[in-house]
Amino acid sequence: MERHRWRGAHDERARGAPKGGERPPRHHLHPLALVSMAWRTFRMEPVRVIVPALVIFGLDALQATLYTEIAVDHLGLESLAGVFVFGASTLGLTFYSGMLERLVGSVERDEAPQPIHVVLRTLPWLRLLVAEAILVVVGAAASLLIIVPGLVVGTLFALVGPLINLLDTSVPEAFRRSLQVVWPHFVLVFCFISLPLAIEHEVVVLVADLVPHEKIALVFLTNFILGDLFGMALGLMEVTLAERLVRGAQGPGEGLLSADTATPRPPRPHGTPGSVTT
């Protein structure tokens, strides 16, 4: 009896073990798994990722150029301009990631994406704008004190934009859920979102210092290119983190079972058309 029991347990472990030469699957929050999931989403829907980024971060680049060139040259408000540029980047990223979740979030759940006109018609514009404004004010105020609180605030509320769409929730509830979801994975979200955002900000400031102020077009082009590259990467990563932490998405083409997120249809009454009568 004990021999058969041991053999059954051994066979079960053998079935669950990776076959010869195969690598065991990575943890669902492994950095490479997250990057791979975001990259697959980009390859499947590049237009949905790139087009809104060009518009949103193009406006951000225009704001950044205006405040770093005009304000610094004529008003001498270098520290205030720096805070605003950092806040503007956060503002654009919050709105972009919220829109991106509606555009490609279903793709990460291995489901068909919504048509563009449906996305634009049903997007919670006002809630995303309100969330942006709150994050800009809070993040800028924290950054004025010292850089660390600003990074902490940016990390804890990094998923507010995607969560507004993903859960169709109010702005206060999105802030609460972001805090609840991010806190156990603070270091992960910090390394994937806040740290690259801070690096982008420092690179933009460095370029603005190195490039002569009269070459405004070159400053704008630098802000635009860096903003788009970092924005698309961070926006996709925010969507990926939100989908994986909240919905357990496995990425496009990975055999996701989304029955736990879909509302089951109620059974049809007996005898109605389409019902099976036995």
N, C-alpha and C positions, 0 to 999 in steps of 0.2 A: 504494500500500500504506500509506504513512504517513498519507495523507489519510483512508483508511477507518479506520485505527486511531485517529486523533484524533477522527473523528466518533463512533466507538463509545464512546470515553471521555467525550465531551461528552454523548452521550445518556444514559449511565449516571449522570453527575452531575446531569443535568436531572431524571431520574426520582427521585433521592434528595433533590432540593431541594424546599423547600416551595412549593406552588402559590401563584399570585398572591393576595395578601391574607391568606394563612395565616401564623401565627407558627410559627417553628421550635419543636420540642418542648423543654421545659426539661430540664435535667440531672436525673437520677433522685434526686439528693440536694439539689436546689434547695429552699430553705426553703418557697417557695410550693407546690412539688410535695408536700412532706412534710405540710404543713398541709392541703392539699386531700385527700390520701389519708386522713388521720385523720378529717377532717370527713365524708367519704363513708361511712366505716365507722360513725361515730356515727349518721348519718342512717338507715343500713340496720338497725342493731341498737341503738336507744337504750335499750331496757329492759335489755339485757345490760351496758350501760355504767353506767347510772344506779343500778340497784338495789344491786349490790355496793358501789358508792361510798357510798351513803347509810349502809350498815351499817358499813363499815370506817372511813370518815372521821368518822362519828358517834361511834364509840368513841374515835378520836383527839381529837376536839373535847372529849369528856368528860375525857380524860387531861390535855389541855392546860389546860382550865379548872381542874381540880383542882390542878395543880402551880403554875400562875401565880397563883392566888388564895390557896389555903390555905397552900402552902409559903412564898410570899413574905410573907404577912401574919404568919404565926406563927413561921416558922423563919428568915426573912431570907436564904434561899439563892437570891438572884435569879439569879446566874450559873449555878448548878447547874440551876435550873428552866428557864432559857433553853436550856441544852444539851439537857436532856431533851425539851423541846418540839420542838426541831429534830430530835432523834433519833427521836421518835415519829412525826413527819411522814414521815421517811425510811422508818421501819418500815412504816407503813401503805401508802406508795407502792410499796415493794418487793413486798409481798404482793399488793396490788391489781393491779399491772402483770403479775405472774406469773399470777394468775387470769384477768385480762383477755386475756392471750395465748391461753389455752385457750378462752375464750368467743368472741373475735372474730378471733383470728389467722388462722383459715381463711378468714374473710370477706375479709381483706386479700389473700389469695392467690386470691380469686375462686372459692372452694370453699364447699360447704355447711357451715354450722356444726354442731358436735356438739350433741345434745340436752342440756338442762340437767342431767338426772339422770346422764347419762354423764360430764359435766364434773365434777360433784360427787363422783362415785364414783372417778374416775381421777385427780383432781387430786393432785399430790405435796405434800400438806399439810405433812408433816414437813420436807421439803427446803426449802420456801419459808419456813417458820418458822425453821429453822436459818440460812438465808441472811439473814433479817431481823435475827436476834440478832447475827450477826457484823457486819453493816453498822452497826447501832446502836452497838455497842461501839467499833468502829474509827472510825466517823465522829464519835462524841462525844469520843473521846480526841483525835482530830486537831483538833477544833474548840476544845477546851480550850487547846491550845497556841497556835493562831492560826487565824483564819478561813480563810486560803488553803489549808492542807493539807486541811481538811475539805471544801472545795469540790472540790479535786483528787480526793480519794478518792471523793466522791460522783459525780463525773463518770466516772471510770475504771470504776466498778462499777455504773453506772446501769442496765445492761441485764441484770443478774444474774437478776432475777425472770423476765422474759420468756424468757431463754435456758434456764432450767431446764425450762420447758415445751416450748419450741420444739425443743430438741435432746434432750429427755428425758435430761438429763445429771446428774451428781452436783454437789453444791455446790462442791467445789474446782474441778471442771472448768468450771462456769459462771463462776466468778470469773476463771479463766484466759482463757476465751473472751471474756468481756466486756472484759478488758484488751486482748486481741488485736484485737478488733473496734473498740473505741472509740479506741484510741491514734491511728490515722491520721486520725480525724475528731474529735479532742478538742474543738476550738473549736466545731464544730457541736453536739455533744452538750452541751457546757457551756452554750451559749446557749439550747438548747431545754429542758434539764432542770434543771441545777444553778442557773443564774441565776434562773429563775422560782421555784424552790423557796426560794432564799435571800430573794427579794423577798417571797414569801408569809410567811415566818417574820418578817421585819422588820415587815410590815404588822400581823400578829397581835400582836407585842410592842407596837407603837405604839398599837393600839386598846386593849390591856390597860392601857397607861399612861394613856390619855385617859379611859377609862370608869371611873367610880367603882367601887371594889372590891366595894361592897355589891350592885351590880347584876350578880350572877353569871350570871343568865339571859341578859342582853345579851352578856356576854363569851362564853358558850357559843354563842349564836346566831351571833356574828361568826366564831368559830373554825369552826363547822359549815359556814357558807355558804362562807367562803374555802377551807376544806379540801376541800369537795366540788368547787367550781369548778376550783381548781388541780389537785386530785387527778385528776379525770376528764380534764382536758386533758393533764396530764403522763403519766398512765398510757397514754392513747391514743398519745401521741407516743413513749413508750418502746416500745410494741408495734410502731408503724410503723417506727421506726428499726431494731429488731431484725429485723423481717420483711424490710425492704428491704436491710439490710446483709448479712444471713446468707442469706436465701432469694431475694433479688431480686424480692420481691413488688411488683406494680404497683398494687395497690388493687382494690376491688370494681368489676366492670364494665369493666375496662380490658384485657380480652383476655389475661389471664395464661396463659402456658403453663407449667404446673407439672410437666411430665413429668420435669424434672431432679430434683425432690424426691420423686417417687413411686417406690416400689420396683416394677420391672416384674414382671409375673406370669411364672412359668416356663412354657414351652410345654407343652401337654398331650401325653402319650405318644400315639404313633400308634395309632389304632384305638379310643381311649376315647370314651365318649359325648360328643357336642358337638364332637369334632374333625372336621376336614374331610378326607375321604379322596379322593385324586385317582387 
